[in-house]
Structures are given as C-alpha cells and as structure tokens.
Amino acid sequence: MDLTTLSLADLKKLRKDVEKAITGFEVRKKQEALAALEAKAAEMGFSLSELTGPGKKATAPKYRNPEDGNQTWTGRGRQPDWFKAAIASGKTAEELKI
C-alpha cells in the first residue's frame, strides 16, 4: 500500500481502522489467554477464581483519544481533559467510542 497516494481523510480513517484492529487483536489474545488459564486450572481440579481469589474486575475502555491512541477512558469517573477538549471541538462521544 502506497500511503503517499492517500488523502488526509483516508489516512485518518486508516489510522482509526488500524487502532480498532489492534485493540480487537489485544482483546482476542487476552480472551485466549484467560480461556487457556481457566482450562489449566480446571484440569488441576480448580476454578481460576479459586486460585486467584476475589479481585477487582477491570473495566474495559470505552473511548479512545483520536489524537493519541494510548489515551483511553472507561466512561466512568471524571472525564479526562482530552475527552472534554474533543467534545468542545465538536466531536461527539459516539465518534470517540472504541
């Protein structure tokens, strides 16, 4: 793919698609790892929760900063500055969803 022939809009869409693909890949790999751990624990006669004990369940991020894909927000608690700035610039929360 020759990126130099793409328009700015196409490049931004491509970046968004790549970020989504990366996030989806990471989610699938984590699910595979969890399934493998649960299977191994069951093979040894335990549930994974018995071995790890009660813990705080992590909340998956719901929104991603379009300018910096490393910045995410779960939609809970205080809105991060990047989220407020994006909304103030005219973006909608729906556009920021992962």
N, C-alpha and C positions, 0 to 999 in steps of 0.2 A: 504494500500500500504506500503510495507516494503522498505523504502528508502535506507537501508543499502545494499540491493542487487543490486542497480543500479550502473552503471558505471558513471564516471565523465561526459562523454559526455551526457549520459541520464539525469543526474541531471541538467546539464546546459540547456538542451533542455526543461526539465520540468519547470525550473525556468523561461525561456523565455515564455513558454506557459502560465504559471500562471500570469506573468506580463501582457501579452496580454489580458488574460481573465479578470483581474482586471480592466485594462484600458477600455475594452469593456463594462464591467458592469457599471463603473462610467459614461461613455458616455450615455449609455441607461437610467440610472437613471436621469441624467441631462435633457435628452430629455423628459422623462416622466414628470419631474417637470415643465419644460417650457411649455409643452402642457397643463398641469393642470392649470398653471397660465394664459395662453392665454385663455383657456375656461372660467375661472372665470371672467377675465376681459371682455370677450365678453358677458357673462351672465349679467354683470352690464352695458353693453352698451358702452364699451370702447375697444380699442385695447391695447395690452400690451405696445406698443411703445408710445402711448399717455400718459400712466401712468408713464412710466419710463423716458421719454424724450430721446433725442438723446444721444447716448453714443458711446464710442469706442468699436468696435467689437473685442472680444478676438480672438486671433489666436490659433488654436489648435496645440499642439506639434506634430512634425513630426518625431523626432528622440529621442531615449532613450539610456542613458548610460548603456551598458550591465553589468558594474560593480556596478552601483548604480542606481536602477530603479527610484529613486526620481529625478534624473537629466534628464531634457528633453530640447529640443531645437526646435523652430518652423521652423528653416531653414532660418530665416530672421535675418539680422543684423550680428554682429561679431560671428564667430564660437567660441563656448566655448572650454576651454582647454581640457576637456575630449574628445570632438569630434575630435580635432586636434590630440590628443595622440592616439586615436583609429585608425584614418586614417594612422598615421605614423607607427603604429604597424602592418599594413597590412589589416585591416578591410576596407570594402567598405561602402560608405554611404548607399547603399541598405541594407546591413546587420544590420545597426543601425536604420533602419526605424521601426516605431511602427506598 
